[in-house]
Amino acid sequence: MGRPVDRVCIQMPDDPREFFLAMPVVQDYIFQYVQEVARGFRERDYQFTFRMKDCYEKYEAALKVAKELTPEFDYTGWTRIRRDEFNCFIDFDFAAAEKIARCTGKHIVEALGVPIGSSPRKWPILPPKEPEEDRIDVLAWDNQDMACDQSAKLVEILGGNTRLHETWWLTWDSGMDVINNSSAVIGPSSVFTHLAASYHRKVVEIFPDMDSYKLYNNDGIVFYQAVIGSPITAENVLEAWRSLSSQTLDLENVDVLL
C-alpha cells in the first residue's frame, strides 16, 4: 500500500510562548480536518508529522486531538522543506499574524489561524493539572526599581503562602515549576501567565498598554483578570485580585482534554 494521500508537516515554533500560542491553532485545524474526513470531504488516508524541540515532548498528547489520529513527532531539528516528503507544510509567521491582528482587531491566536482556515480559541486545551499547593506566585512585573518594589509590596499585603519571583531569572523549567506548584499566578503577560490561564489557575495578567492586551489577553477563561497600564501599582493589582477572588467557578466553561 502506498503513502497516505495527505502528508501534512507542521513546524511548531521553538520559542515557548509562540509554541503554546500556536497549539490551539493546530488543535482546531486537526479537529476540523478529522471532521471533514468523517464527512467524506477529505481522503481517509492521511498522516500528520510534527517537527518540534524535544523539550515539548510531554505535550504530544495535547497535539493528538482525536483518537483517530496517530501523528509522528520529529525531534531531529530538521527544518528543510522537501516536496517529496510532504504535500502540505504548515508553520507560523508571528510577524505576519501581528499585522493581521492589528488590521482586524483579532487576538494573535485567531490571526495565526487565518492563513490555514483555522478558527481557534485563545488558549490550548491541555491535560488537567491540579496545583500541588494553595499558593500565590507573583512574577515581578518590571525590572525597574519602583515596579519591583510594587511587586514586593503586593506580596507583603497578600501575606500567607505568597512568593515573589524575578521574571528575568525564570527559565523554562523554573517557570513551569511555578505553574505546577501554585494555585494562582500574578504577573506580566508571558508564556507562564498564558499557561496558568490554560490550566485554569487564578490569573491576574499585567499588560503595559491596550495594544498588547488586545493581542495577548486571556479574557473568556475562568478566574482571570487583566490589569492594563504603566506604571502599575500594588493597589492596582490588589483590586484586580480581590475582584478575581470573588468569582465563582462555572463548570460549563471549563474545558478538559479527555
N, C-alpha and C positions, 0 to 999 in steps of 0.2 A: 504494500500500500504506500502511496506517495506521501509527500509532505502535506500538512494541513493547507487548506486553500488560503486562509488568512493567517499570516505570521506577523504579529504585532510586537514591536520592540519599544518599550517605554524606558527612557533615560531619566531616572529620578535625580533631583538636584543633590549636590554634595553638602551644601550649607544646611544645617539643622532646621533653621526657621523656614527656609524655602522648601525643604523636604516635606514638612508637615502642612504647609500651605498647599503644596501640590497633591498631597494624599487625598483630600476629599474630591478633587477634580478627577483623579484616577478612579476612585471608588464609584463615583457617579457614572463615569464613562463605561466602566466594565459592567456595572449593573444594567445600564441601558443596552449595552452590546448583547449580554446574555438574554435579556428580554426579547430583543429583536431576533435572536437565533430561535428562541422558543416559538415565536410567532411566524417563523418561516421567512423573515425579511433578510436574513443573512445565512450563509452556508453553515452547516453544522460542524464542519471540520475547521478548527482554529487553534492557535496557540499564542499565548502571551509570554513574553520574556521581559523581566525587569532587570535593568542594569543599575546597580547602586552600590554604595560603600558598605563594607561588611559590618560597620558599626550599627547599621539599621536592620541587621538580620532578625532581631527579635520581633520586628514589625511585619514579618512575612504574612502572618495570619490576617492582619488588617487589610492586606492588599489582595487577598484571595476573593473576598466579597461574596462569591456564590459557590455553593457546593459543587456545581457543575464544572467549576474552573480549577485547574491544577497548573498554575503558571510555573515557569522556570525562573530561577534567580541567578544572575551572573554577577559575581563579585570580583572579576578579574581586573577591573579598571579599564577594560576595552571600551572605547567610545566611538571608534571609526564606523561610519555608515557604509555598509556594502549591500547593494541591492539584491545580491543572490542569497543573502541570509534571510531578509525580511522584506515584505511588501508594504509595510506601514511602520513609520517611525514617529514617535511622539516624544518631544522634550519640552522644556518650559523656559520661555523668554520673559523674565520678570520685568525687564525694561519696557518691552512692548505691552505687557499686561498693565503696567502702571499708566501708560499713555491711554490705553482703552478705558481704564478705571476713571481717570481724570476727565475724560471726554464724556463718559456716560453716567458717572456717579455710582458706578458699581464698586463693590468690595473687590480687593485684589484677587481673592479666590474665584469669584464669579468671572472676573476678567480673564483669568488663566484658562477658564473653561470655554471661552468664546471661540477660539480658533479650532477646537476639536468638537464643538457642538455639545459640550457638557454643561449641565445646569446644577452645579454643586452647591451645598450649604457652605458656611464659612469655616467649619471645623470638621476634622475627620471623626469617623466612628472607630473607637478603639476598644479593645477588650477591657472589661471592668477592672479597676484597680483601686481597692479600698485603701484609704490612708492608714499608715501604721501608727500615727499619733494624732491626738487632738491638739494640733499646734498651728500657730500662725507664723508664716515666714515672710519677713519684709525684705524686699530687694531694694537697696538704696537707689533712689530714682534720679540721681545726678551725681557727677563726680566733683561738683563744686562744693566748697566747704559749707556754705549756708544750707544747701539742699541736703547734704549728708547729715548735717545737724538736725534737719527737719525729720529725716528718716529715723534717726536715733530717738528724737523726741516722741515720735509716734510709738515706737517700741516701748518707751518708758510709760507712756499713757496707757497702752493696752495691757502691759504687765503680763503676769501669768507665764504661760508657756509660749512666749513670743521671741523670735530670733531675728537678728539683723544680719544680712549678707551684703558684702560689697559686690556689685554686679560685675565689675571688671575682673574679679577673682574667680567667678564661677566658670568652670569648664563644663563640657557636655555631661560628664559623669557626676560631678558635684551638683550641677543644676538638676539633674534627674533624681538625685538623692533627695533634694528639697521637695520635688513633686511627689515622690513616693512616700515620704515620711510626714508630710504636713496635710492638714485638712483645709488650710486657707493660704492663699498667696496674695501679697500686695506688692506691686512694683511696676516698673516701666514696661510698656509693650515690648514683648520679646517672645522667643520660642518657648520660654518657660511659662509665661502667663498664658500663652495660647494653648499649651498642653495641659496646664492646670484647669483651664476652662473646659477643654475637651474631656478631661477626666471628671468633670462635674465637681471640682473643688470650689470653694468660695473664692472669688477673684475680684480684687479691685485693681483695674488696669489703668495706668497713667500714660497720657499722651501729651506731647509738647504743644500740639496745635490741632485745629479741626481737620486739616488735610490728612495728617497721619491717622487720626481717628477714623475718618471715612474709609481709608484704605485697609486698616488692620483691626477694626473693632470686633468684639465677640458678642455684640448685642444679640439677644434672642436665645441665648443659652441660660440655663438656670443658675441662680446665685452669682450674678455678675453685675458689676457697676464700673463705669468709666469715669475718670476724672481728666479734664482737658484744660490745658493752660500752662503758663510759665510766668513766675515761679509757682510751684505747688508747695503748700504748707502742710504741716501735720494736721492742722484743723480741717483743711480741705478734704484730706484723705479720711480723717476720722468721721466726718459727716457721711461720706460715701459708705464707710464700713458699717456705721450704725444703720443706715438705710438697708444695706445688704443683709445685715443680721436679723432684720425684722421680717424678711421674706420667708415664705413657706414653700415647701417642695411640691411642684406639680408633676406627679409621676407620669402623666401622659406625655410630657415634653422631654423625658429622659430617654435617650437612645442607647441601646446596648448591642454590642456585636455578639451574635449568638454563634 
